[in-house]
Amino acid sequence: MRSVKEVNVAQLEIDTAAVTQTAATVASASSTVSGGAVTVTAPASDPVSAAVSQTLQARCAAVTGYSSLAQSITQARGAMLTGSAHTYEEQEQLNAASLRAGGGGSSQSGPPPVAVPSLPTPTIPTVSAPQVGAPPTNGKDVARLLHGGPGPAGLYSAAQQMRAHATELQSAARQLQGSSAALSADWQAASGDQASQRIRELGQWYERHGEHATATATALESHADAYSRARSNTPTPQQFEDTESRLKQAAQANANPANMGRYAPVVSALQTELGGLHTKAMTQYADYARSAGNPSLVGPPLEPPPRPGSPFAGQSGHGEVDPAAWKKGDKRHYPIIRGPNGLGPSQPADGPGWVEIGPGSGNFVRPDELPDLKIKNPGDLGPSPFYDSNGNEHGWRELVPGSGAWVPDDEFPNAQIKPPGALGPFGHEEYLPGSGIWLPREDLIPDPRDPSPPGYGQTVPASFTQSTGGFAASMGDGWDDDPVTEAEQIAPPGWSQDYHGNWSPPVITPGGAMGGGSGGRAPI
């Protein structure tokens, strides 16, 4: 028999026993999600294997780190549901006692306050593109490195663990979605709708996070396959040693005056054979190194699980998380600029993460503030045009030329677009070095992890630095609003800016003409 408790003032109907049971289901939803670390073992000690494995290790650690946090959040949500049900039950008992005593009953106009449990704040590693070191100088060293490691078994094992982890996450997602539906039926009130929405959002996050885990497994397998191809097509160290030994013997025999140079053709043939081994090994390694530039190794940016009371999600004291805190028209945070190949900020567990714009650029943005960001290989064509809800066609803009990061052409409605490297208008600041996207200064705010971003308040290109020649590039301390005209921005004619925002003097051609590269940018 269903026991229904009613509180008239709030137009609320709640089956506290059913909600308590659902709370237990929610709390246990993540119990099957393993929280163990996944170890990525490099298949060899060459620079490519080491760099890519480091990236994949960080990616696995980020996935499992967010999963562990989600487990704590899921259990906390279950505890909060239990607390709500118990509080409503106690309130009903107080109301009943008051009515029996002849009182008017207590008035409860909203959901009872429920304490947000304390949650851990794990450190989530930044997943950056592989930083591959200098290649071996000869084919024999390539053979020694590629054939001397443990092989791809560790990568395939890590991929298998990530696929199993993805299955666990998807299972938790289905359980939470079912719990959300149950809450809608058993807790019919605005507060119940909010609770159902929070559980549904959490379930949707588990589903998306499971997709991230699957993509990580695919990246591990892709790297394992690339290594296996390179190793199988690379001559073995024994082949080098055998050819070198035969060449040495032939050279010694040919040097014997008694042989009168009769072994010269043999020496020549063995030299050609040895050179072919070196060429083949170096070619295979070059192909292997190119595979390290595949954006799928880094993958799309991870998102943290919706956290109760998160200040990054429109926290207003009620301990609830809005599905999306940032919306078009809100202020954007300054990107974090670390310079070429610079390490990005640590990925926070309680807020938006970071994504690098352009491999090795060292420029990081918050993906929640670029919700339609598409990452492609640098040099590839942009995404296909699309139509908005009003039937208007839109194209795509590359955030920084050559970065492979694309956003819709209406992403920055208040921006002024200038050629990369050009000076910006007064009161505007360049969003990313070399982007040519100038936003009104009031549309940008510092991020807590970088409270004083480089060039804060400037009106010159984002990474303009004073040259050794000593011309002025400073615009003051950046905090005042005194007008500064372009005439006061002293930058000699012909100076140009490269992909990373570095400035170089003009190029003087033999004919005496001055140039600075295409579109005001230095040649790359």
LINLINDA-V935591 format. One record per run of one state. SS is the DSSP state (@ for helix, = for strand, . for the rest). FROM is the first residue (numbers start at 1). TO is the last residue. Records with the same first field share a line. If there is no record, write none. Layout:
SS->FROM-TO, FROM-TO
This chain:
.->1-4, 11-11, 15-15, 29-46, 101-123, 125-138, 148-152, 189-189, 233-236, 256-256, 260-263, 292-294, 298-310, 314-331, 334-335, 338-346, 348-354, 357-362, 366-366, 370-373, 376-385, 388-392, 395-395, 399-404, 409-415, 418-427, 431-436, 446-446, 448-449, 451-485, 489-495, 498-502, 505-506, 509-513, 516-517, 522-524
=->5-7, 12-14, 124-124, 187-188, 332-333, 336-337, 347-347, 355-356, 363-365, 374-375, 386-387, 393-394, 396-398, 405-408, 416-417, 428-430, 437-440, 444-445, 447-447, 450-450, 496-497, 503-504, 507-508, 514-515, 521-521
@->8-10, 16-28, 47-100, 139-147, 153-186, 190-232, 237-255, 257-259, 264-291, 295-297, 311-313, 367-369, 441-443, 486-488, 518-520
